Amino acid sequence: MHGVFIEKGLMDWQIIQHENGFGVINLSGCYKVPKVAINVGVIEAHPVIRVLSEDDSSQVIPWTIPNYQPSEDGLSGTWNVSLRVPAGGLYRIETGLDTTLDPGVVKLFRGDVRLHIGVGDIFVVAGQSNSSGCAKDIAYDPPSLQVHLYRNRRQWDLACHPINESSFAADDPNAEIGVTGVSPYISFGKAFHQISHYPVGLISTALGGSPISRWDIAQKGDLFRNMIEKIRECGNKVAGILWYQGCSDAVPNQASIYFECFERLVNETRKELGYEVPFFTFQINRQTNSPYDECWGMVREAQRQAAHKIPGVYVLPTINCNLCDHIHNDAHSSIMLGEKLAKLCGNILYNAPEFFAPDIYEAVAVDKCVKVAFRNMKLGFTFQCFDAKNLGFTIKDSKGIIPIDSFSTDRNQPNTISLNLERVPEGDTYISFGWEANPTMLPPLDEVTFLPPLSFYEFPVTRG
């Protein structure tokens, strides 16, 4: 075979992470002059490369001579190039062998081509089953040419469900033991593309059922090492980590150490990559048959605290999502979560409008009323029910749980919900929200974002 060959640096469907509107593509290979050119006499031969838009075949980077090293006879050699390509795509990268023949004829011979290349943003899909996707029901979420996936088989491809399938990769550390389904992250990629206008790449690293110990380098850490390895294979630079995990740790002896394990995961990931990569996370949703209410509350609280205490960590709630079984979000909920996470990422990475969930910052008891105030509110709350028992709040003092009789709001304080109690709190008092293993399905919702408040567990109540 003759012409130019791309041996290292790029595969079809690959996404390159951009920085400041440009991505760097490093390619190398070899070349060989064809016999027909040798027969008529080759005066000179060198490889060339160009970048074209796949939309209309216009040249983004015209024919360029890379660095090349010819053999002694000039009929073959090696080459390498570093291309600075503007964010966008999809692109086609073409190579050719430019020769000048003895009669003075210039002839361009064939070269390897790479197809469907994008320069945009890469996100790592990490966590457990609600991240890899286990929704088995039906919802419309088709592929998009602007969302690509680095599959477990270590190849870039068009992204589609299920993103964690393990064809040709059954020995991959995050290969699923079962057949997966709909994940939040195809819809995330499509929605984020609408914000950034750049292609989106996803790197599959999640695994259903995985406890945080498999992501913690101080414990087993095999999924952490696998994640770092895949990031390196994709250029060692990503826009963010998409983290959804914690159900396996909502058990005794594990829930209490969740924050320290997650903090170590964040710090070690940033240490390995050499920059402060952001983590975009979800609080865990629910399990209908778990006996460990307190543990679920502790894990959700740790996830809320992570967004306060660890720079560059962001979190959204999920307790308003439906299930398709006892623990997995259904397909429509997964799609909704992906779209909402894209809004949060768009705000952080592209200065799109803010999209944060209501987050408690104060609870004050005055006689038989506890006023709960939230940050990240622009207007007020909308309510799906008017029975205070179904809102999802629990108030506990030294005597036990205090029943909530009713609630009210005040347009002059739209970020506050007043909870009217059966009795005056005594001693140390705490308030929790959406904390049980299977919490309310009727939480208050922000009038602007329609996000419920972040779940919280045993937040101290002060006296007014």
Residue pairs with C-beta under 8 A, 6 or more apart in sequence:
1 32
2 32
2 33
2 34
2 35
2 97
2 109
2 110
3 31
3 32
3 34
3 95
3 96
3 97
3 109
3 110
3 111
3 112
4 29
4 30
4 31
4 47
4 48
4 49
4 79
4 95
4 96
4 97
4 110
4 111
4 112
5 29
5 30
5 31
5 32
5 95
5 111
5 112
6 27
6 28
6 29
6 95
6 111
6 112
6 114
7 28
7 29
7 30
8 27
8 28
8 29
9 25
9 26
9 27
9 28
10 25
10 27
10 93
10 114
10 117
11 114
11 155
11 156
12 114
12 115
12 116
12 117
12 156
13 115
13 116
13 117
13 148
13 155
13 156
13 157
13 158
14 114
14 117
14 118
14 148
14 156
14 201
14 234
15 117
15 118
15 119
15 120
15 121
15 122
15 148
15 156
15 199
15 200
15 201
15 234
16 23
16 24
16 25
16 85
16 117
16 118
16 119
16 120
16 235
17 23
17 120
17 121
17 122
17 201
17 234
17 235
17 237
17 238
17 239
18 87
18 119
18 120
18 121
18 198
19 237
21 86
21 87
22 84
22 85
22 86
22 87
22 119
23 84
23 85
23 87
23 119
23 120
24 82
24 83
24 84
24 85
25 82
25 83
25 85
25 93
25 117
25 119
26 80
26 81
26 82
26 83
27 49
27 66
27 80
27 81
27 83
27 93
28 78
28 79
28 80
28 81
29 47
29 78
29 79
29 80
29 95
29 112
30 76
30 77
30 78
30 79
31 45
31 46
31 47
31 68
31 76
31 77
31 78
31 79
31 97
31 111
32 75
32 76
32 97
33 42
33 45
33 74
33 75
33 76
33 97
33 99
33 109
34 97
34 109
37 45
37 99
37 101
37 107
37 109
38 75
40 101
40 102
40 103
41 101
41 102
42 74
42 75
42 99
42 100
42 101
42 102
43 99
43 100
43 101
43 102
44 74
44 99
44 100
45 70
45 74
45 75
45 97
45 98
45 99
45 100
46 65
46 68
46 70
46 97
46 98
47 65
47 66
47 68
47 77
47 79
47 95
47 96
47 97
47 98
47 111
48 63
48 64
48 65
48 66
48 95
48 96
48 97
48 98
48 108
48 111
49 61
49 63
49 64
49 66
49 81
49 83
49 93
49 94
49 95
49 96
49 111
50 59
50 61
50 62
50 63
50 64
50 93
50 94
51 59
51 60
51 61
51 83
51 85
51 91
51 92
51 93
51 94
52 58
52 59
52 60
52 91
52 92
52 93
52 94
53 60
53 89
53 90
53 91
53 92
54 89
54 90
54 91
54 92
54 115
54 116
55 90
57 92
60 85
60 86
60 91
61 83
61 85
63 96
63 98
64 81
64 83
65 98
66 79
66 80
66 81
67 79
67 80
67 81
68 77
68 78
68 79
68 80
69 77
69 78
69 79
70 76
70 77
71 77
83 93
85 91
85 119
86 119
87 119
87 120
87 198
88 118
88 119
88 120
88 197
88 198
88 199
89 116
89 117
89 118
89 119
89 120
89 198
89 199
90 116
90 117
90 118
90 145
90 146
90 199
91 117
91 118
91 119
92 113
92 114
92 115
92 116
92 117
93 113
93 114
93 117
94 111
94 113
95 111
95 112
95 113
96 108
96 109
96 110
96 111
97 108
97 109
97 110
97 111
98 106
98 108
99 106
99 107
99 108
99 109
100 106
101 107
116 145
116 148
116 158
118 146
118 148
118 198
118 199
118 200
118 201
119 198
119 199
120 146
120 193
120 196
120 198
120 199
120 200
120 201
121 192
121 196
121 198
121 199
121 200
121 201
121 238
121 239
121 240
121 349
122 200
122 201
122 202
122 203
122 234
122 235
122 237
122 238
122 239
123 185
123 188
123 189
123 192
123 200
123 201
123 202
123 203
123 238
123 239
123 240
123 241
123 242
123 280
123 345
124 202
124 203
124 205
124 227
124 230
124 231
124 238
124 240
124 241
124 242
125 131
125 132
125 163
125 164
125 183
125 185
125 202
125 203
125 204
125 205
125 206
125 242
126 205
126 206
126 215
126 223
126 227
126 241
126 242
126 243
126 244
126 245
127 206
127 210
127 242
127 243
127 244
127 245
128 206
128 207
128 208
128 209
128 210
128 244
128 245
128 246
128 247
128 248
129 180
129 206
129 208
129 209
129 247
129 327
129 328
130 184
130 244
130 247
130 282
130 284
130 285
130 318
130 328
130 329
130 334
131 183
131 184
131 185
131 206
131 242
131 243
131 244
131 245
132 162
132 163
132 164
132 174
132 176
132 180
132 183
132 204
132 206
132 207
132 208
133 161
133 162
133 163
133 164
133 180
133 181
133 182
133 183
133 184
133 185
133 334
134 180
134 181
134 208
134 324
134 325
134 328
134 329
135 181
135 182
135 183
135 324
135 328
135 329
135 330
135 331
135 333
135 334
136 181
136 182
136 324
136 325
136 331
137 181
137 182
137 324
137 330
137 331
137 332
138 331
139 182
139 330
139 331
139 332
139 334
139 335
141 161
141 182
141 186
141 187
141 331
141 335
142 160
143 158
143 159
143 160
143 186
144 159
144 186
144 189
144 190
144 193
145 158
146 189
146 190
146 193
146 199
146 200
147 158
147 159
147 186
147 189
147 190
147 193
147 199
147 200
147 201
147 202
148 156
148 157
148 158
148 159
148 199
148 200
148 201
148 202
149 156
149 157
149 158
149 159
149 160
149 163
149 201
149 202
149 203
149 204
150 156
150 157
150 201
150 202
150 203
150 204
150 230
150 233
150 234
151 157
151 163
151 165
151 167
151 169
151 204
152 164
152 165
152 166
152 167
152 169
152 172
152 174
152 175
152 204
153 166
153 167
153 168
153 169
153 172
154 169
154 230
154 233
156 201
159 185
159 186
159 189
159 202
160 186
161 181
161 182
161 183
161 186
162 179
162 180
162 181
162 182
162 183
163 180
163 183
163 185
163 186
163 202
163 204
164 174
164 175
164 176
164 180
164 183
164 204
164 206
164 207
164 208
165 176
165 179
165 180
166 172
166 175
166 176
169 175
172 226
173 207
173 222
173 223
173 225
173 226
174 204
174 205
174 206
174 207
174 210
174 223
174 226
175 207
176 207
176 208
177 208
178 208
180 208
181 331
182 331
182 334
182 335
183 334
183 338
184 244
184 329
184 334
184 335
184 337
184 338
184 341
185 202
185 242
185 338
186 338
187 334
187 335
187 336
187 338
187 339
187 342
188 200
188 242
188 337
188 338
188 339
188 341
188 342
188 345
189 200
189 202
189 338
189 342
190 200
191 338
191 339
191 342
191 343
192 200
192 342
192 345
192 346
193 199
193 200
194 342
195 342
195 343
195 345
195 346
195 350
195 352
196 346
196 349
196 350
201 234
203 227
203 230
203 231
203 234
203 238
204 230
205 223
205 226
205 227
205 230
206 244
206 245
207 214
207 223
209 248
210 223
210 245
210 248
211 248
211 249
211 254
212 245
212 246
212 248
212 249
212 254
212 258
212 261
212 262
212 265
213 219
213 220
213 221
213 261
214 220
214 221
214 222
214 223
214 224
215 221
215 223
215 224
215 227
215 245
215 261
215 265
216 224
216 261
216 264
216 265
217 224
217 225
217 264
217 265
217 268
218 261
218 264
219 261
224 265
224 268
224 269
227 269
228 269
228 272
228 273
231 238
231 273
236 273
237 273
237 275
238 273
238 277
239 278
239 345
239 349
240 277
240 278
240 279
240 280
240 345
240 349
241 269
241 277
241 278
241 279
241 280
242 280
242 281
242 341
243 279
243 280
243 281
243 282
244 281
244 282
244 284
245 284
246 258
246 283
246 284
246 299
246 300
246 303
247 284
247 287
247 327
248 254
249 255
249 258
249 261
249 295
249 299
250 284
250 287
250 290
250 292
250 295
250 296
250 298
250 299
250 437
251 292
251 295
252 292
252 295
254 295
255 292
255 294
255 295
255 296
255 298
255 299
255 302
256 298
258 298
258 299
258 302
258 303
259 302
259 305
259 306
259 309
262 302
262 303
262 306
263 306
263 309
263 310
266 279
266 306
266 310
266 312
266 313
269 277
269 279
270 276
270 277
276 311
276 312
277 312
278 312
278 313
278 314
278 348
278 349
279 310
279 312
279 313
279 314
280 314
280 341
280 344
280 345
280 348
281 303
281 306
281 307
281 313
281 314
281 315
281 316
282 303
282 315
282 316
282 317
282 318
282 337
282 341
283 300
283 303
283 304
283 315
283 316
283 317
283 318
283 319
283 454
283 455
284 296
284 299
284 300
284 303
284 318
285 318
285 319
285 321
285 323
285 329
286 296
286 319
286 323
286 327
286 437
286 438
286 439
287 296
287 326
287 327
287 437
287 438
288 323
288 326
288 327
288 437
288 438
289 326
290 296
290 437
290 438
291 437
292 437
293 435
293 436
293 437
294 457
295 437
296 435
296 436
296 437
297 432
297 435
297 436
297 455
297 457
297 458
298 457
300 434
300 435
300 454
300 455
300 456
300 457
301 435
301 455
301 456
301 457
301 458
303 315
304 315
304 359
304 454
304 455
304 456
306 313
306 315
307 313
307 314
307 315
314 344
314 348
314 356
315 357
315 454
316 337
316 340
316 341
316 344
316 357
316 451
316 454
317 357
317 434
317 451
317 452
317 453
317 454
317 455
318 329
318 333
318 337
319 392
319 434
319 439
319 440
319 441
319 443
319 452
319 455
320 441
320 443
320 445
320 451
320 452
321 329
321 330
321 333
321 334
321 336
321 337
322 329
322 330
322 332
322 333
323 329
323 330
323 333
324 330
324 331
329 337
340 355
340 449
340 451
343 352
343 353
343 355
344 355
344 356
346 352
346 353
346 355
347 353
347 354
347 355
347 356
354 376
355 449
355 451
356 376
356 449
356 451
357 376
357 446
357 449
357 451
357 452
357 453
357 454
358 374
358 375
358 376
358 377
358 381
358 415
358 444
358 446
358 451
358 452
358 453
358 454
359 374
359 375
359 376
359 453
359 454
360 372
360 373
360 374
360 375
360 431
360 433
360 453
360 454
360 456
360 459
361 373
361 374
361 375
362 371
362 372
362 373
362 462
363 370
363 371
363 372
363 373
363 431
363 459
363 460
363 461
363 462
364 370
364 371
364 373
364 461
364 462
364 463
364 464
365 424
365 425
365 429
365 461
365 462
365 463
365 464
366 463
366 464
367 424
368 420
368 421
368 422
368 423
368 424
369 418
369 419
369 420
369 421
370 395
370 418
370 419
370 421
370 425
370 429
370 431
370 461
371 416
371 417
371 418
371 419
371 464
372 393
372 416
372 417
372 418
372 419
372 431
373 413
373 415
373 416
374 415
374 416
374 417
374 453
375 415
376 446
377 414
377 415
377 446
378 446
378 447
378 448
379 414
379 446
379 447
379 448
380 409
380 411
380 414
380 415
380 447
381 409
381 414
381 417
381 444
381 445
381 446
381 447
382 444
382 445
382 446
382 447
382 450
383 391
383 444
383 445
384 442
384 443
384 444
384 445
385 391
385 442
388 404
388 405
388 406
388 407
388 419
388 420
389 403
389 404
390 440
390 442
391 404
391 407
391 417
391 440
391 442
391 443
391 444
392 433
392 434
392 439
392 440
392 442
392 443
393 404
393 419
393 431
393 432
393 433
394 401
394 431
394 432
394 433
394 435
395 401
395 402
395 404
395 419
395 421
395 425
395 429
395 430
395 431
395 461
396 402
396 429
396 430
396 431
396 432
396 458
397 425
397 426
397 427
397 428
397 429
397 430
398 426
398 427
398 428
398 429
399 426
399 427
402 421
402 422
402 423
402 425
403 421
403 422
404 419
404 420
404 421
404 422
405 420
405 421
405 422
406 420
407 417
407 418
407 419
407 420
408 417
408 418
408 420
409 416
409 417
409 418
410 416
410 418
417 444
425 461
428 460
429 460
429 461
430 458
430 459
430 460
430 461
431 456
431 458
431 459
431 461
432 456
432 457
432 458
432 459
433 443
433 453
433 455
433 456
434 440
434 443
434 452
434 453
434 455
434 456
435 455
435 456
435 457
439 455
443 452
443 453
444 452
444 453
445 451
445 452
446 452
446 453
